[in-house]
Amino acid sequence: MTRRVLALTQGDPAGVGPEILLRALGAGGAVELGGSVPLLVGERAAFEAVFQLVPGFERSRLLEVASPSRAALEALPPGAVGLLDPVGERRTIRFGASGAADARGAMAALDAAIDLARRGIADAIVTAPISKASIAGHVRPGFVGHTDYLAETCGLTRYGRDYLMAFLAPELQVALLTVHVPLARVLADLDAAAIGEALACLQRHAGGRIAVAGLNPHAGEGGLIGDEDAAIVAPAVAAARAAGIDALGPESPDSLFARARRGEFDWVLALYHDQGLIAVKTASFGSATNWTLGLPFLRTSVDHGTAFPLAGTGRADAAPMGAVLATTLALLDGRLPRRAPPRGAAG
């Protein structure tokens, strides 16, 4: 039977990424992998720096794989954890403050994992948190995060149309039209075509009943609080419905997320980052999975950052990474989140 391979990137080694990965995979770890093969993609130095913080992980389980192939990874013994080190540098990790070497290591791990997934060696990429500022400052100017970089590398260049950042939480599923852009630019660039193409992307890769959040309070209150919802959002939703997409909106954002949690909708399409993420992280911080829709492979991540103040203390919580691993396996099995009941259904 073919075993699934999960490429787990180290994230920024000055943060909690290496520790939470080892904790999740250690004795009494946060998830049962069900025979899947975990492959840590990162610097051996980064994982060696946290071994003493994770007594539940036996070093003997870590087997370095210099030239990974599908066959070689599937042949790893049960309980083994593969390691691909794309840097090969022996160095001291300084927790809590990311430097140039950390940024280079984080990017090398990400690039190596992308290569594995594109070649069919890995079934999914699970990324630990990175420091956007460190990568932008030391390695790649203009870098704004995993999502855009992954999409660019895969040839998906029209953000919000060909790919979307989405979050899967136990009671709430949210996709974002725009992510790491200033709010002023969200307002300036909002257009019906972008919303329509985002709805089509969400329909292709997830499906279900989709509610589009209004831009203004009360979705504009019939034009009393701004005309963008009536002039831009509503026509985009109407066009999507005409194309067969089960979309509604614009819905008043102050109550929409509570309605979605009750099961009225499968998905919310939020128009900007904090509109969606404040709701997700308030409802389910630590148990939500960041899922990039539209890529030619599955990519997931945790819903938190590098947590530099916790790095090296031994107090990093692996439960969020465990939740992501469980969700990743469910997605590989074709088990999407819950569906809203049909209209008119009781309950």
Steps between C-alpha positions, in 0.01 A plus 500: 500500500635842405596713798437873493797733539465826692775758446521703822705819463698636794379859479730756660740306724524794742128449567297207628467310170756222554383444857129470422575260214701268724238526775219413261693198375634388837372248752155608610500741208202694385388284207497144367647500149337172401801359316590821320869585469608828664796666330653795684637744244745728673838537658629224721647780713150639558364169627809414701460833680163393642551129567560569870171691515300202370580194712209314342679485165765230465795616290544149360172543309647779288650360180672736258399455135755670276327433166135428572296296260147376540616142536769585755260694718227239486761242603587679824417278797179568694554772756797649318512869414691601189722808488602689188752775578523736200766715670744259664660763722600431858419817691367630828134598504426819694139486614273800499654719230514398136818575309619456144593133548156426643328671207715308252425172678126567503496576127722204414262268685196649328656475154607140561150403615340667198733300275403176673129573463525606136688179417241285675738385772299673773121489518472817705706783645442606859684821583618620840495878558748732332602861558385703200709796613817291529460342157414833339796665671763233440401278208212613284395869499126541472424159652157514667441140603468132416177532303612748238842338463352154450256631241767696316731198492217292353415762237186633668550874492156657533438503871140442605410346167713194432574431867369594842610490860238305694458393861333183622384514860270261687197728461606755240649493150624830360676595176667837449470712186812699593763428762809702591413830338418837660132562560515813281605280209217255566257789456673636192529166323162346586322392183227260398725292275736419789212392721347289225826324422564438871155343531574279199831393657329417829228306317756299301711396793254479788138555395200541722293801595708820501409828670685813394565749778401857438770764495321763706313472830165330443613437139439867425151524653340552160750768404484695824849382607688496168401381156774242434288204609213586267721615212776235511434207732133433422545487120796262542291265715207517257729411210644208695153368577411525133808287429376229737696588813302478824600845623313758704580854599614749579412395854536728801847410634411569864273194516620291206768301679264402781247385239769294326600338831137394547517319165312740275795514259793273417736784420539870553692700242649791695612801299814577700738335745382617841132479409540123473789424732367682805193277482698178441752563774239612749292188438774243459849629569744211503266254330464657154688384192633738237428337162620648169236438235596474134850352523583182306571331833363519855658757730392565856638689799428608856302813579775663710840658451858433605433576870856625548451569876423129554780365281756300695297499822352153458150641541386503137158341449490232231120461507444744210750310284329175599166643389652600167648153444163340573323738261765438233440126514125558482543718192719236336219252568252734331325581826415869481352688798134470593231610259213733586156332511275546199283809505193439710654212694419483866765570765 
